[in-house]
C-alpha cells in the first residue's frame, strides 16, 4: 500500500513531514484536509487525541506528529543514516535541534500568530513582544550553532524541522542582517527541491496568514 500523508499545503508541520518524504524520494499520496474532503478529516480526527495533521498512513498504521512520522520513515522506509544517524550519540544531537526548531522557533512564531487569531483588531502587544524577544534569542543561538553546521544538500530531520519554522518565523520577525549565517541558511533551505515544492504548493493560501503575508518568500 502506498504511503499517504494527510495535511494541508499551508501547514508548517505538514511541510516538515512532506519534506522528509520528498527528500527521501518516497512515493506517496498527499491527501489534503479541507472542507472539500471530509473523509480525510475523519482519518485525522481519529488518529490522535487532538485530531491534528499531519498524519501518515502506512498500511493499517496511522502515525501522527511530524517528528514521529519522520522517525517512522527512517525506521521502515529509508536507508540508514539519511533522516537520522544510526549512531545513538549523534542521533541525540539531531533530535535536540529538532526540538529547538519546534519549541523555540516555531513555538514562539505561533504565539504571535495566535494573538492575531485571538483578536485581530486588538492583539496583546505585550505577549507578542515577549514572543518576538524569545524568537530573537533563538536566532542568536542558531547563528552561533551554524558555524559548526555547514549547509548541505541532504535532507535530515534537522532540515525538515528548520525549513518550515524559519520560513514562517521570518514573516513574524525578519531575520536581521546581523544574523548573516542564519539568513543565508534559510535561503539555502528554501532552495532545496523538497522545500521549494512545499513553498509553491502553499503559495495560493498566503492570504490566510493572520498577520498578512509579506510579498516575499
C-alpha positions as CSV (number, residue, x, y, z in Angstrom):
1,X,0.0,0.0,0.0
2,X,1.3,3.4,-0.9
3,X,2.2,5.9,1.9
4,X,-0.4,8.6,2.3
5,X,0.1,11.9,4.1
6,X,-2.9,13.8,5.4
7,X,-2.4,17.5,5.9
8,X,-2.7,21.0,4.3
9,X,-0.2,22.7,2.0
10,X,-0.1,25.9,4.2
11,X,0.6,23.9,7.4
12,X,4.2,24.2,8.6
13,X,4.1,20.7,10.3
14,X,2.7,19.2,7.1
15,X,5.7,20.6,5.4
16,X,8.0,19.1,7.9
17,X,6.7,15.6,7.2
18,X,6.4,16.1,3.4
19,X,10.0,17.4,3.1
20,X,11.1,14.1,4.6
21,X,9.0,12.1,2.1
22,X,10.1,14.2,-0.9
23,X,13.8,14.4,0.2
24,X,14.0,10.7,0.6
25,X,12.3,10.0,-2.8
26,X,9.5,8.1,-1.2
27,X,6.4,7.6,-3.4
28,X,3.4,8.9,-1.5
29,X,-0.1,10.3,-2.0
30,X,-0.9,13.7,-0.5
31,X,-4.4,13.9,0.9
32,X,-5.5,17.4,1.6
33,X,-7.6,18.0,4.7
34,X,-10.2,20.7,4.0
35,X,-13.9,21.2,3.7
36,X,-14.0,19.5,0.3
37,X,-12.5,16.3,1.6
38,X,-14.4,15.3,4.8
39,X,-13.2,11.7,4.7
40,X,-9.7,12.9,5.0
41,X,-10.6,15.0,8.1
42,X,-12.2,11.9,9.7
43,X,-9.0,10.0,9.4
44,X,-7.0,12.8,11.0
45,X,-9.6,13.2,13.8
46,X,-9.4,9.5,14.8
47,X,-5.6,9.3,14.5
48,X,-4.6,11.2,17.7
49,X,-6.2,12.8,20.7
50,X,-6.0,16.3,19.3
51,X,-7.2,15.4,15.8
52,X,-4.4,17.4,14.2
53,X,-2.4,16.9,11.0
54,X,-0.1,15.8,9.6
55,X,-0.9,12.1,9.8
56,X,0.9,9.4,7.9
57,X,-1.0,6.3,6.8
58,X,1.3,3.3,6.2
59,X,-0.9,0.2,5.7
60,X,-3.0,-0.1,8.7
61,X,-0.8,2.2,10.8
62,X,-1.7,5.8,11.4
63,X,1.2,7.9,12.7
64,X,0.7,11.4,13.9
65,X,3.1,14.2,15.0
66,X,5.6,15.2,12.3
67,X,8.7,14.1,14.2
68,X,7.2,10.7,14.8
69,X,6.4,10.4,11.1
70,X,10.0,11.1,10.2
71,X,11.3,8.6,12.8
72,X,8.9,6.0,11.3
73,X,10.1,6.7,7.8
74,X,13.7,6.3,8.8
75,X,13.0,3.1,10.6
76,X,10.8,1.4,7.9
77,X,11.4,3.1,4.5
78,X,14.7,4.9,4.3
79,X,18.3,3.7,4.0
80,X,20.3,4.1,7.3
81,X,21.8,7.5,8.2
82,X,19.5,9.5,5.9
83,X,17.0,11.3,8.1
84,X,18.6,10.3,11.3
85,X,22.0,8.9,12.1
86,X,22.3,5.3,13.2
87,X,24.8,6.2,15.9
88,X,22.8,6.8,19.1
89,X,25.0,9.7,20.3
90,X,24.8,11.5,17.0
91,X,21.1,11.0,16.9
92,X,20.7,12.8,20.2
93,X,22.2,15.9,18.7
94,X,19.9,15.8,15.7
95,X,16.8,15.3,17.9
96,X,17.9,18.2,20.2
97,X,18.0,20.5,17.2
98,X,14.5,19.2,16.1
99,X,13.2,20.4,19.5
100,X,14.9,23.7,19.2
101,X,13.1,24.4,15.9
102,X,9.8,23.1,17.1
103,X,9.8,24.7,20.5
104,X,11.9,27.8,20.3
105,X,11.4,28.9,16.7
106,X,8.0,27.5,15.6
107,X,6.6,27.8,19.1
108,X,7.4,31.5,19.5
109,X,6.3,32.3,16.0
110,X,3.0,30.5,16.7
111,X,2.4,32.6,19.8
112,X,2.5,35.8,17.7
113,X,0.1,34.2,15.2
114,X,-2.2,33.0,17.9
115,X,-2.5,36.5,19.3
116,X,-3.8,37.8,16.0
117,X,-6.1,34.8,15.6
118,X,-7.5,35.5,19.1
119,X,-8.2,39.2,18.4
120,X,-7.1,40.5,15.1
121,X,-8.2,44.1,15.9
122,X,-6.6,44.2,19.4
123,X,-3.8,41.6,19.8
124,X,-1.9,41.6,23.1
125,X,1.2,43.5,22.1
126,X,3.0,42.6,25.4
127,X,2.7,38.9,24.7
128,X,3.7,39.5,21.1
129,X,6.8,41.5,22.1
130,X,7.8,38.8,24.6
131,X,7.4,36.1,22.0
132,X,9.5,38.1,19.5
133,X,12.2,38.6,22.1
134,X,12.4,34.9,22.7
135,X,12.4,34.3,18.9
136,X,15.4,36.7,18.5
137,X,17.3,34.8,21.2
138,X,16.7,31.7,19.2
139,X,18.0,33.4,16.1
140,X,21.1,34.4,18.0
141,X,21.7,30.9,19.3
142,X,21.2,29.4,15.9
143,X,23.6,31.9,14.4
144,X,26.3,30.6,16.7
145,X,25.4,26.9,16.1
146,X,25.6,27.3,12.3
147,X,29.3,27.9,12.4
148,X,29.5,24.1,13.1
149,X,26.8,23.0,10.7
150,X,27.6,23.7,7.1
151,X,24.8,23.9,4.5
152,X,24.2,20.6,2.8
153,X,22.0,19.1,0.1
154,X,20.9,16.1,2.2
155,X,17.6,16.4,4.0
156,X,17.7,15.2,7.6
157,X,15.4,15.7,10.5
158,X,17.2,19.0,11.1
159,X,16.3,20.4,7.6
160,X,12.8,19.0,7.9
161,X,12.3,21.0,11.1
162,X,14.3,24.1,10.2
163,X,12.8,24.9,6.8
164,X,9.2,25.5,7.7
165,X,9.9,27.0,11.1
166,X,12.4,29.6,9.7
167,X,10.1,30.2,6.7
168,X,7.2,31.4,8.8
169,X,9.3,32.8,11.7
170,X,10.9,35.3,9.3
171,X,7.4,36.5,8.4
172,X,6.8,37.3,12.1
173,X,10.2,38.6,12.9
174,X,12.5,39.1,9.9
175,X,16.0,37.7,10.5
176,X,18.3,40.6,10.9
177,X,21.4,41.2,8.7
178,X,23.5,40.7,11.8
179,X,22.5,37.0,11.7
180,X,24.1,36.5,8.4
181,X,24.7,32.8,8.7
182,X,21.1,32.1,9.7
183,X,19.8,34.4,6.9
184,X,21.9,32.6,4.3
185,X,20.9,29.2,5.6
186,X,17.2,30.0,5.4
187,X,17.7,30.9,1.8
188,X,19.7,27.7,1.2
189,X,16.9,25.6,2.8
190,X,14.2,27.3,0.7
191,X,16.1,26.5,-2.5
192,X,16.2,22.7,-1.7
193,X,13.8,21.0,-4.1
194,X,11.7,19.3,-1.4
195,X,11.3,22.6,0.4
196,X,10.6,24.7,-2.7
197,X,7.9,22.2,-3.7
198,X,6.2,22.9,-0.4
199,X,6.7,26.7,-0.7
200,X,5.0,26.7,-4.1
201,X,2.1,24.4,-3.1
202,X,1.4,26.8,-0.2
203,X,1.5,30.0,-2.3
204,X,-2.2,30.1,-3.1
205,X,-3.1,30.1,0.6
206,X,-0.9,33.1,1.7
207,X,-3.9,35.4,2.1
208,X,-4.9,33.3,5.1
209,X,-1.8,34.2,7.2
210,X,-3.3,36.1,10.1
211,X,-0.6,38.9,10.1
212,X,-0.7,39.3,6.4
213,X,1.9,37.5,4.3
214,X,4.8,39.6,3.1
215,X,5.4,40.0,-0.6
216,X,8.4,37.6,-0.5
217,X,9.4,34.1,0.5
